[in-house]
Amino acid sequence: MIIDELVGFSNLYGSNEELVLAGGGNTSAKDGDIMYIKGSGTRLCDITAEGFVAMSRSKIAEIFTKTYPDNDKEREALSLADLMAAKLPNQENKRPSVETTLHSLFPQRFVLHLHPALINGVTCSNEGKIACDRLFGNRVLWIDPVKPGYTLAKICYDTLAEYKNATGNDADIVLLANHGIFVADDTVEGLGDKLFFVMDKIREEITNEPDFSVGEFDGEKGRDIFNEISEVFGEDSVVTYEPSALSLEYAKNKESFDKIYYPFNPDQVVYCKPYPVYVEVLGEVKGIVEEYKAKNGFLPKIVFVKDCGLFGVDYSQKGSETAVALFNDAMKISVYARDFGGGKPMSPDLTDFIVNWEAESYRSKQ
């Protein structure tokens, strides 16, 4: 059955941490007018058939025939309502992935969407489009950075239509700047062939590798900072400390830290909060965190400390470790991007949109 194939390749790719972290990525399968799409808040690594939402493809297609307001909040609310209305009966308590409309654009039977750091070393770089054209020609489509939700879906709708008119073929590999990759195929095996075709070509270009071995850090200062963070965030907080060589490199001074200050992709915003904070000396944590909260309305999850490295903090062990894992991923992206003109994070406007975007807020809560 098609749902069994969908569960199988979702679990397969979702269990590979080089490809998927936390609740990232999504998958889908089409059977006539029905599309089964990963539910928001589920994880590919352990999703079951119940984790997918059955949608009407024809009703999703109607979304692209409508005109929505220019106002971000109104546009996203109305298009989301139309998307929810495309759910089939008995799916009322499920919420489809935020990228459901993108999956619907591919006529192929199966679609796989992931955010591997290796691929995002290109999509989050200054020379990403140049590299995409050089490595893949018109075999792979490139989409410039754009607000997620309906805006992204409509741009992809138009771009895929233009590609079909120009080449006579349906696009089946798309790179989204500051986001990730979509691959589509009528077979599960074809998905893997296309994904690893792209990853292998990029791997051939890589000369810089991230170093997550333990670096030379100030253990006494690290211990004191750990205690200071715990005190500032409260007794219910959980702090995860990783003094990797790479985190120490980015923590050595403010100039180095600024290279990974802005987020590279939406997952980083969802699981790490949009901006980390930088601490140079003991006693600074309280003031820096209070200033951060006053400015942003929430607490940071990532703290970089000179001579100590990276600290993740949340109010659960899972949340703390996930924040560190996703920020490690961001540092990997930054390193890989060195071979493509250096890292190019999301713009502040795009970051703020995602912070306030209802769909991503929902995913974060799940």
Helices and strands as residue ranges (DSSP letters): H 2-14, E 26-31, E 34-38, G 44-46, G 49-51, E 52-56, H 57-63, H 72-84, H 100-105, E 110-114, H 117-123, H 128-136, G 137-139, E 141-143, H 150-167, E 173-176, E 180-185, H 188-203, H 219-233, E 238-242, H 245-251, H 254-257, G 258-260, H 266-272, E 277-279, H 285-296, E 302-305, E 309-314, H 317-337, G 338-340, H 348-356, H 358-365
